[in-house]
Amino acid sequence: MSFTRIIALDRYNWELCTRIQLAPEQEAYTPSVLYSLAQAKFENLFPFGIEHKGEMVGMIMYGDFGGICWISRVVIDQAHQRQGIGFAAVTQMIAMLERKISCREIRTSYAKGNLGAAAFFEELGFTKLEEALSDEIVLQYPVRSKHMY
């Protein structure tokens, strides 16, 4: 049984995410939680909190852009990293996205040079795509095919 779950952010719990702090070496690669929450209000992004044993310890969000669902943030508080929480949260997000009829592909990206993110997403089963953004590596998750009945 997992003690980690992703939960929709709402007017009652979003502020708990603003307490999340990255390790200093991660701050160069990842926008702040507050920036991410603001970005979600103006773009087609959907933020979720990550709870572990009842405590808000992270944030994850995705966007659906024409059937390509992007996991655009995975942020775990530095005091809770390396415990499998991020892995559990992304696994739950992937399962949720695979159930969405509109989601034909799941992608993510990370900043070039972010070796921690590279290893993390590779372990989850993401593979690099040839196309890349200016300073990011783009990855794809092998979504199970969806059949219409």
Order of alpha helices (4+ residues) and beta strands (2+ residues): beta-alpha-alpha-beta-beta-beta-alpha-beta-alpha-beta-beta
